[in-house]
Amino acid sequence: MWFKSFFKYVGLVGLALSLSAPVYAAEPMRICMKLGQESFLLWYAKEKGWDQELGLNYELDVVEDTDEELLSKGAQDHKLWDVTATDLLSTVLFSKKMPLTAFALFNSKSRGTEIFVRKDSEILKTQGWNSAYPNVYGSPESLKANTFLVKENTPTFLILMCWSQVFGLDFKDIKYKSVEPHEAIEAMNEDSADGLLLLSPNTYAAELRGYVHAANAEDLNIFMPTLFVAHTEYAKQHAKELGKLIMVYEKYVANFVKHQRDIFAAYHQFLNEHSELEFTEEFCSRDLLRQRIFNLKEQFDFFTPTKDTCRVNEIRKDVLGVLNSIAAELKFSEQFADSNYQPVFTDAYIKEARDIERSLQSPKADK
């Protein structure tokens, strides 16, 4: 129990007052999120007033940067954001440049990390070449004959290389050009390649151009987590605020099933207000449904240590292992030593969120 029995009445009175008049941090939390579900969720929470209900004060900046760009800007100027959400690989790589704390899962983009090819591609003529991957298109010959657009040392780059292994190919058998994601569509349109790899919602631009899905990370049995990330010093000083932020996220998770139509419509509105593209309602609903979100129990499953480590850290080690194998075979100049790429993974802020949840439930429980 939160309070000793002697202080139970006083504690409940104080809690009631705090719920009716939330106490806000002196300075708002600066949150910078890329366009997509990440920024939408926190925009939607503000629209619904969930931040005020929990006494959380944050400012949201929506950008069309990549995860790498978000982290790079944060490394150059820590005042640009206190909290963001970035893929695990980018978080791990940038932890060498600045202290980062990953304090919760945001989503999984396994179904939203896609490989696209031209509609007349030889790759599309074969599906399930490897029976262990029945939804994956391609064959050894068709992959070796094509060139792909992808940025090196990014999640999509790992997906391309793992795709090659489905067909028993070596990494060096794959031809690719390293380009920024926002340049990939234009380069593809200019016939400089045969396929490209993108993360949602940028996949919509590929669909508009008539490019066809050949595989996604889920088809390849690859988990692609996006993490809530904070500058470590900020995290140390703002445990309660980060706990409240996780609770804002938890409210969205709880409401997603109950109010899907409202959320789909809001996401459609949000994307079209923040992008030059005109997104369709069908894409918006499909995009949200394919990005897995996580409740508090699932958060603990990933972040609570067992045998001196946690599942997220195990994924980090696996990713670095794959990246080092690729670097060795392709003769990259850089190797990725485990000791140099260690963001803080902790369940401390998820516990903070759980404590907040319990405090919100306790008045009802005691009636």
C-alpha positions in Angstrom: 0.0 0.0 0.0 1.0 3.5 -0.7 0.3 4.9 2.8 0.6 3.5 6.3 -2.8 3.1 7.8 -2.3 6.0 10.1 -1.9 8.4 7.2 -4.4 6.8 4.9 -7.1 9.4 5.3 -4.6 12.3 4.9 -3.1 10.7 1.9 -6.4 10.2 0.1 -7.4 13.8 0.7 -4.0 15.0 -0.7 -4.5 12.7 -3.7 -7.9 14.1 -4.4 -6.6 17.6 -4.4 -3.8 16.7 -6.7 -6.2 15.1 -9.1 -8.5 18.1 -9.2 -5.7 20.6 -9.6 -2.7 19.0 -11.4 0.7 20.2 -10.5 2.7 21.0 -13.6 6.5 21.1 -14.0 7.9 24.6 -14.1 9.3 24.1 -17.6 7.3 22.1 -20.2 8.8 18.9 -21.5 10.1 19.5 -25.0 9.0 16.6 -27.2 10.1 16.4 -30.9 8.6 13.5 -32.9 8.7 12.6 -36.5 5.6 12.7 -38.6 3.6 9.5 -38.2 2.0 7.5 -35.3 4.7 8.8 -32.9 3.8 12.5 -33.2 0.1 11.8 -33.8 -0.3 9.9 -30.5 0.9 12.9 -28.4 -1.0 15.4 -30.6 -4.2 13.3 -30.1 -3.6 13.1 -26.3 -3.5 16.9 -26.2 -6.7 17.1 -28.2 -8.3 14.8 -25.6 -6.8 16.7 -22.6 -5.1 13.6 -21.3 -1.9 15.6 -20.5 -3.9 17.9 -18.3 -5.7 15.1 -16.6 -2.3 13.7 -15.6 -0.7 17.0 -14.8 1.8 16.7 -17.6 3.1 19.9 -19.4 4.7 19.2 -22.7 5.3 21.0 -26.0 5.1 18.9 -29.2 7.2 19.7 -32.3 6.3 17.6 -35.4 9.0 17.2 -37.9 9.7 15.2 -41.1 13.2 14.3 -40.0 14.5 10.7 -40.0 15.4 9.1 -36.8 19.1 9.7 -37.5 18.4 13.4 -38.1 16.4 13.8 -34.9 19.2 12.2 -32.9 22.0 14.1 -34.7 20.3 17.5 -34.0 19.8 16.4 -30.4 23.5 15.6 -30.1 24.4 19.0 -31.4 22.0 20.9 -29.2 20.4 19.2 -26.2 17.9 22.0 -25.9 16.1 21.0 -29.1 14.3 18.2 -27.3 14.1 16.4 -24.0 12.2 13.4 -25.3 11.8 11.8 -28.7 11.0 8.4 -30.2 13.5 6.6 -32.5 14.2 3.2 -33.8 16.4 0.9 -31.7 19.3 0.8 -34.1 19.6 4.6 -34.4 19.3 4.9 -30.6 22.1 2.4 -30.1 24.4 4.0 -32.6 23.9 7.5 -31.3 24.4 6.4 -27.7 28.1 6.6 -28.6 27.8 10.3 -29.2 25.6 11.3 -26.3 24.1 9.7 -23.1 20.6 8.4 -24.0 18.0 6.6 -21.9 15.4 4.4 -23.5 12.5 4.3 -21.0 9.6 2.6 -22.9 8.6 1.0 -26.2 6.6 3.2 -28.5 5.6 0.8 -31.3 6.8 -1.9 -33.6 7.3 -1.0 -37.2 7.8 -4.6 -38.4 4.8 -4.4 -40.7 5.6 -0.8 -41.7 9.2 -1.4 -42.8 8.7 -2.3 -46.4 10.6 -3.4 -49.5 9.1 -2.0 -52.8 9.9 -3.0 -56.3 8.6 -2.0 -59.8 5.3 -3.7 -60.8 7.0 -5.5 -63.6 9.9 -6.7 -61.5 11.2 -10.3 -61.8 11.2 -10.4 -58.0 7.4 -10.5 -58.0 7.3 -13.6 -60.1 8.3 -15.8 -57.2 6.7 -16.0 -53.7 7.7 -18.3 -50.9 11.0 -19.5 -52.6 12.1 -20.3 -49.0 9.2 -22.2 -47.4 10.1 -20.7 -44.0 9.1 -17.3 -45.4 5.9 -17.9 -47.4 5.0 -14.2 -47.8 8.4 -13.1 -49.1 8.8 -12.4 -52.8 12.0 -12.9 -54.7 14.6 -15.5 -55.8 18.4 -15.6 -55.6 18.6 -14.7 -59.3 16.2 -11.8 -59.2 17.8 -10.2 -56.1 21.3 -10.4 -57.5 20.1 -8.8 -60.8 18.6 -5.7 -59.1 19.8 -2.6 -57.4 18.2 -1.2 -54.3 18.0 2.3 -52.7 18.6 2.3 -48.9 20.6 4.3 -46.3 23.5 2.4 -44.9 23.5 1.4 -41.2 19.8 2.0 -40.8 16.9 -0.4 -40.0 16.0 -0.6 -43.6 19.6 -1.5 -44.5 19.5 -4.4 -42.1 16.2 -5.5 -43.6 17.7 -5.5 -47.1 20.6 -7.6 -45.9 18.4 -10.1 -44.0 16.2 -10.4 -47.1 19.3 -11.6 -49.0 19.9 -14.4 -46.4 16.4 -15.8 -47.0 17.7 -16.8 -50.4 21.1 -18.1 -49.2 22.9 -15.1 -50.6 25.9 -13.4 -49.1 25.6 -9.7 -48.2 28.1 -8.8 -50.9 25.7 -10.3 -53.5 23.3 -7.4 -53.0 23.7 -4.2 -55.0 22.6 -1.0 -53.4 23.0 2.7 -53.4 23.1 4.5 -50.1 20.6 7.4 -50.3 18.6 9.4 -47.8 15.0 8.2 -47.5 13.5 11.4 -48.8 15.7 11.1 -51.9 14.8 7.5 -52.6 11.4 8.0 -54.3 12.8 10.7 -56.7 15.8 8.5 -57.5 13.5 5.5 -58.1 11.4 7.7 -60.4 14.6 8.5 -62.4 15.2 4.8 -63.0 18.4 4.7 -61.0 17.4 1.6 -59.2 14.9 -1.4 -59.2 13.7 -1.3 -55.6 13.7 0.8 -52.4 13.1 0.4 -48.7 11.0 2.8 -46.6 9.4 3.2 -43.2 5.7 4.2 -42.8 4.1 6.6 -43.4 6.7 7.3 -46.1 5.6 4.0 -47.7 2.5 5.9 -48.9 4.6 7.8 -51.4 5.8 4.6 -52.9 2.3 3.2 -53.1 1.2 6.4 -54.9 3.9 5.9 -57.5 2.7 2.4 -58.2 5.6 0.5 -56.6 4.6 -2.9 -55.2 5.2 -4.5 -51.9 7.8 -7.4 -52.0 8.2 -8.0 -48.2 8.3 -6.3 -44.9 10.2 -6.9 -41.7 7.5 -9.0 -40.2 7.5 -11.3 -43.2 11.2 -11.8 -42.4 10.5 -12.5 -38.7 12.3 -9.3 -37.6 11.1 -7.2 -34.7 11.5 -3.5 -35.4 10.9 -1.5 -32.1 10.7 2.2 -31.8 11.7 3.5 -28.4 10.8 6.4 -26.2 14.2 8.1 -25.7 15.3 11.0 -23.4 18.6 12.7 -22.8 19.9 10.7 -19.8 20.5 13.8 -17.6 16.9 14.9 -18.3 15.6 11.5 -17.5 17.4 11.4 -14.1 15.8 14.7 -13.1 12.3 14.1 -14.4 11.2 10.6 -13.3 7.7 11.6 -12.5 7.2 13.5 -15.7 8.4 10.5 -17.8 6.1 8.3 -15.8 3.2 10.6 -16.6 4.2 10.5 -20.3 4.0 6.7 -20.3 0.6 7.0 -18.7 -0.5 9.4 -21.5 0.6 6.7 -23.9 -1.2 4.0 -21.9 -4.4 6.0 -22.2 -4.0 5.9 -25.9 -3.4 2.2 -25.9 -6.6 1.6 -23.8 -8.7 3.9 -26.1 -7.4 2.5 -29.4 -9.7 -0.5 -29.4 -12.7 1.3 -28.0 -12.6 4.4 -30.2 -10.8 3.2 -33.4 -13.1 5.1 -35.8 -12.4 8.4 -34.0 -8.7 7.7 -33.9 -8.6 6.8 -37.6 -10.4 10.0 -38.6 -8.1 12.0 -36.3 -5.0 10.4 -37.8 -6.2 11.2 -41.3 -6.7 14.8 -40.3 -3.4 15.0 -38.6 -1.3 13.6 -41.5 -3.0 15.8 -44.1 -2.4 18.9 -41.9 1.3 18.2 -41.4 2.3 16.8 -44.8 2.3 17.9 -48.4 0.8 14.6 -49.4 -3.0 13.9 -49.4 -3.3 10.7 -47.4 -6.4 8.5 -47.9 -8.6 7.3 -45.0 -7.8 3.7 -46.0 -4.1 4.2 -45.7 -4.4 6.0 -42.4 -6.4 3.2 -40.8 -4.2 0.5 -42.3 -1.1 2.4 -41.1 -2.2 2.5 -37.5 -3.4 -1.1 -37.4 -0.1 -2.4 -38.6 2.0 -0.6 -36.0 1.8 -2.6 -32.8 1.5 -0.7 -29.5 2.3 -1.9 -26.0 0.4 -1.8 -22.7 2.2 -1.5 -19.3 2.4 -5.2 -18.8 4.1 -5.7 -22.2 6.4 -2.7 -21.4 7.6 -4.6 -18.3 8.2 -7.7 -20.3 10.7 -5.9 -22.5 12.4 -3.7 -19.9 12.5 -5.6 -16.6 15.9 -7.4 -16.2 16.1 -11.1 -15.9 19.5 -12.7 -15.4 21.1 -9.3 -15.4 19.7 -8.1 -18.7 16.4 -7.3 -20.4 14.8 -8.2 -23.7 15.5 -4.8 -25.3 19.2 -5.2 -24.4 19.2 -8.6 -26.0 17.8 -7.2 -29.2 20.5 -4.5 -29.1 23.2 -7.2 -28.9 21.6 -9.1 -31.8 21.4 -6.0 -34.0 25.0 -5.1 -33.3 26.0 -8.7 -34.2 24.2 -8.5 -37.5 25.7 -5.0 -38.2 29.2 -6.3 -37.5 28.8 -9.3 -39.8 27.7 -7.0 -42.6 30.5 -4.5 -41.9 33.1 -7.3 -42.0 31.8 -8.9 -45.2 31.4 -5.5 -47.0 34.7 -4.3 -45.6 33.3 -1.2 -43.9 35.9 0.8 -42.1 33.9 0.9 -38.8 33.3 -2.0 -36.5 30.6 -1.7 -33.8 32.1 -2.7 -30.4 29.4 -3.6 -27.9 30.9 -1.4 -25.1 30.7 1.7 -27.3 27.0 1.5 -28.0 25.1 1.2 -24.7 22.1 3.4 -24.1 20.5 3.1 -20.7 17.6 0.6 -20.7 15.6 0.8 -17.6 12.1 -0.1 -16.3 12.3 2.7 -13.6 10.0 5.0 -15.5 7.5 2.2 -16.4 7.4 1.5 -12.6 6.7 5.2 -12.1 3.8 5.0 -14.6 2.5 1.9 -12.7 2.6 3.8 -9.4 0.7 6.7 -11.0 -1.9 4.2 -12.3 -2.3 2.7 -8.9 -2.7 6.1 -7.3 -5.4 7.0 -9.7 -7.3 3.7 -9.0 -6.8 3.7 -5.2 -9.7 6.2 -4.3 -12.2 4.0 -6.1 -10.7 0.8 -4.6 -11.0 2.2 -1.1 -14.6 3.3 -1.4 
